[in-house]
Amino acid sequence: MNLLIRNRIKRILLTLIVSGLFIFTAACGIEESGSNASGNNQTITFADAGWDSIRIHNAIASTIIENGFGYNTEVIPGSETGSLLGISNGSIDVYMEIWTGNFYDQYRDAIDQGDIIELSVNFSDTSEGLYVPTYVIEGDPERGIEPMAPDLKSIHDLPKYWEIFEDEENPSKGRIYGSIPGWAADTVLEAKMVNYGLDEYFNYFQPGSDTALNTSLIRAYERGEPWVGYYWEPTWISGLYDITLLEDAPYNEEEWSNGYRTEFPSQRLTIAVNNEFTEQTPDVTNFLSNYETSSEITSNLLAHMEQYDATDREVAIWFLGEYEDLWTTWVDEEVVEKVKTAIQ
C-alpha cells in the first residue's frame, strides 16, 4: 500500500471515529508521518475509550515512547467496543486499559483468533460495591467525629445500623445510594437488596448520574455525616477521600450467578496490541510488556488530576517524578536517561 493511499485511509478513519460512527477500515496501525526530534518517522496510535484513567495511562506511555524510543504517538477516540475493534483490525495499535470483564467473550475471541495480543495486566485490583466513609466505622479524632457504627464490617451488618443512614424523605428506613440506572451494577445491587433482606430496612435510591452520586458522597463527607452507597475503584474520589468497602462473601461464580450473593469480582485491566505490532516495534512491545501499575496508583493519578485541574500530560509528568522507582524498571537505562532529560 503506497504512502498516499495509507494517509488518505488514516484521515478518513479519524473523521469517522471522531464523528461517533466508529466505522473502522483496514489500514496499517503504524503510519508514516513527519519525523520527530529523534528522527523516527513512525506513529503509534493509542485507543481513547472515553474515561480519564485510560487517558492518563496513554499519556504516561506516550511520553516514554516519544522521548525514550523516538516514535510519534497519537490518540484515536472511541467507545470500548470500538477501540477493541480498532486494535483487532489494525486501525489502532495500543489499548492501555481494557476492562476485560465488560466484554470478556469478545476480548477472548479476539485473542483466540490471533487478532490481538495481550502484553500485560495494567492492574487487576479493582473493586466495587457498597462503601461508607471510614469515619463512620473508625471515627475521625482530628475532625471531632466519633465512630457511628464501630462494628460495621460487612454488607450484612447494615440492618443493625439502618437508623444511622436515615432516609430524610422516608425516615422509617435508611437510604442506600445505588448505582446509576443502566449500569450493570444497578442490576446487581437491586438483586442484593432483595436477596440480602436489605429492602426491609433501606430504600434503594438511584442517582441520575455519576455526578449526582459523587455530589451526595462529597457533601456527606465534608459534613462528617453518615453515608452508604455504591462506589468503585480506581476513581479520584477514592484517591482523595478515605472510604471503606463493606465486605461481602468471597466471589465464586456459582453464587454470583445465583442472585449475586457474593462480592463483585475484580476485573483484569489489560494492555493489548494489534497482532502485527509486536514485530513492527519490538522495543516498545518490551516496554509495554513490563508496564504495570495498581488501582491505588491510578486513583492517586486521578486525584492529582482533579485536585490540580491538571491535563493528562501534566499528570503523566507528575507520575514520572513521583513514581520514578516504578517506571524505571519498565525500560533500560538509556531510555530512562532520555526520558528524564526530556521532562526536566
Number of C-alpha atoms within 10 A of each C-alpha: 7 6 11 8 10 16 16 11 18 18 10 13 20 18 15 15 18 12 11 12 12 20 16 21 15 13 20 20 26 21 19 16 14 12 14 16 12 13 11 16 16 19 21 22 23 28 28 27 23 13 11 18 22 20 24 24 25 25 23 21 21 23 23 26 21 21 22 23 20 21 24 26 20 15 19 19 20 23 16 21 15 20 26 26 22 29 27 23 21 24 28 28 29 30 25 28 25 26 17 16 13 13 13 12 11 14 22 14 12 20 17 11 10 13 18 27 21 18 20 21 21 24 20 16 16 18 16 18 23 23 22 21 23 17 23 25 18 16 18 14 10 6 10 9 14 15 15 16 18 12 14 19 15 14 20 15 15 22 18 12 15 20 16 18 18 20 18 10 10 11 13 14 21 27 25 27 22 24 27 20 13 8 9 11 18 16 16 17 22 17 18 18 17 12 14 15 13 22 19 13 20 24 21 20 14 17 17 12 12 12 11 13 19 13 13 16 26 17 12 14 20 9 10 18 17 19 22 27 23 21 26 15 19 23 19 20 20 20 21 15 15 12 19 19 22 20 17 16 15 12 15 14 11 11 14 17 10 11 17 22 22 19 20 21 17 14 17 18 21 20 22 28 27 27 20 19 23 16 9 12 15 11 13 20 19 14 20 24 16 17 23 16 17 16 20 17 15 25 20 21 26 24 22 21 22 15 11 10 11 16 16 22 18 16 24 24 19 18 21 19 14 11 13 13 10 13 21 16 13 17 18 11 12 10 18 19 13 16 20 17 11 13 13 7
